[in-house]
Amino acid sequence: MSDTVGDYLLERLSTWGIKRIYGYPGDGINGIMGAFTRSSDGQRPEFIQVRHEEMAAFMACAHAKFTGQVGVCMATSGPGAVHLLNGLYDAKLDHQPVVAIVGQQARAGLGGNYQQEIDLQTLFKDVAHEYVEVAMVPTQIRHLVDRACRIALAERTVTALIIPNDVQEADAVQQPPHKHGTVHSGPGYKSPRVLPADEDLDRAAEVLNGASKVAMLVGQGALHAADEVEAVAELLGAGVAKALLGKAALPDDLPYVTGSIGLLGTKASWTLMQECDTLLMVGSSFPYSEFLPEEGNARGVQIDLDGRMLGIRYPMEVNLVGDSAETLRALLPRLERKQDRSWREKIEGEVAEWWNLMEQRAQLSANPLNPQLVFHELSKRLPDGAILASDSGSAANWYARDIKLRKGMMASLSGTLATMGPGVPYAIAAKFAHPHRPVLALVGDGAMQMNGINELITIAKYRHEWPDQRLIILVLNNRDLNQVTWEQRAMSGDPKFEGSQDLPDFPFASYAELLGLKGIRVDSPERVGSAWDEALNADRPVVYEAITDPEVPPLPPHITLEQAKALSSALLSGDPNAGRIVRQSFQQKVQEFLPGR
């Protein structure tokens, strides 16, 4: 049998270094599924069968985040294509290179209101606006694949290919005819060296050298620039805060790293931003202006590879378009070492105070478990080289504040879209990409019930491919959609609405055991640490189910008058757990003022 377009598609993707494709089958991509069947020589990508197409897109996004390579997901036409969208938007908003490949009805039926026929170009036009194309003839496949991969990498975005099923089954054309109207493309992409002009670097250095209290804010654009960020921070005597997507950019054990910023951030980061006189933002688009210096109180310098993202969060004096590592290296010889280290010493004192406060809060009693204790005990035991994936929700609060990442670790979450559900699929993709490294997902029971439970089946299906079996799913079982519950109270001033917020209980650990995984259920503080030891030494993937107290408040680093009024209104309006909320909030907050801490 001669090669079909489906065969050539996989071959061309392999030329781009694609080793696996996450997806779910359907008759709209049968021509490609047949090509997978014929690719038993290991020279073509492996098909990873997920439980839902949205999970395939999340996994492709996570693959890009944890490898820097293009991630690929695949779905059938119509409903399968629709299911991809949320995961693709996660990739688009976090600037990750992902290629989506979807089927379509045969060309002869298009426009005829055929079953599962959807205008897929219109559907994907926003999420894949840089490149979304339909293959109408086999001759197109070569350049469509080449352009989709290259544009995804060059623009750090989502692209999409729509391939009708009759085209998939047609004979492949690997080399178009040499004539007018044909396209002859080639594979391969290498990121360029992007540097600002010398005069702009000089202006930035002038601003930074004239400062006495420098605050740095780094994001995921600085993940590859840790050494350069450290060197600049040392010269400038700066403290360094991290946006959530940049949590792994610098180790948390550096004494001047203030940790996360924002509602999920630290008091040290709040002080850093409110008292600095100059802000240096590197590879971040942190959006919440109330946690940055008040306009006019600080000078500003920003570095970003994407010029469109400059100067939109704070009115910067100097905006530098460039790669973070390259630009900081070019800045270093222009910077003068700060002789007065009092600002650095103040920030280091704030950081030490914060970690001390986190330890004290973790030890406070709760009913039955304090979620901070669960994260605190994990943080002490994280193996070298661990990869962490956090879901959205209250799990992200404790991940942001209580987890200390060390050098060599990786971590991510849905940063900009902040969608529920990516924690488990992110962890699965991380395990495929780095099968010799320990991987942990930190997930709430809401996200776990939404889709994580099903992806435990995927873990059971593929776990024997991983030499290191350390894949642990932490589930915070508090039977509450906890983050939104607290937002109702502290932002809207409404009491908890049990009709929307209460979750049914589910035996997560027991369900894991049914699948052949290990399940550990923890409901006493004395068991938390030893359960982590057990999970990290297990011979198979683990679901660590922690029965946590939903009334432990995720206190912001700075409580505004508006937030205090809103919470008071919620409690006075008949919140069902008002008494427990008051007790927990009081004992959490009072820790800040105890003598000798």
Order of alpha helices (4+ residues) and beta strands (2+ residues): alpha-beta-alpha-beta-alpha-beta-alpha-alpha-beta-alpha-beta-alpha-beta-alpha-alpha-beta-alpha-beta-beta-alpha-beta-beta-beta-alpha-alpha-alpha-beta-alpha-beta-alpha-beta-alpha-beta-alpha-alpha-alpha-beta-alpha-beta-alpha-alpha
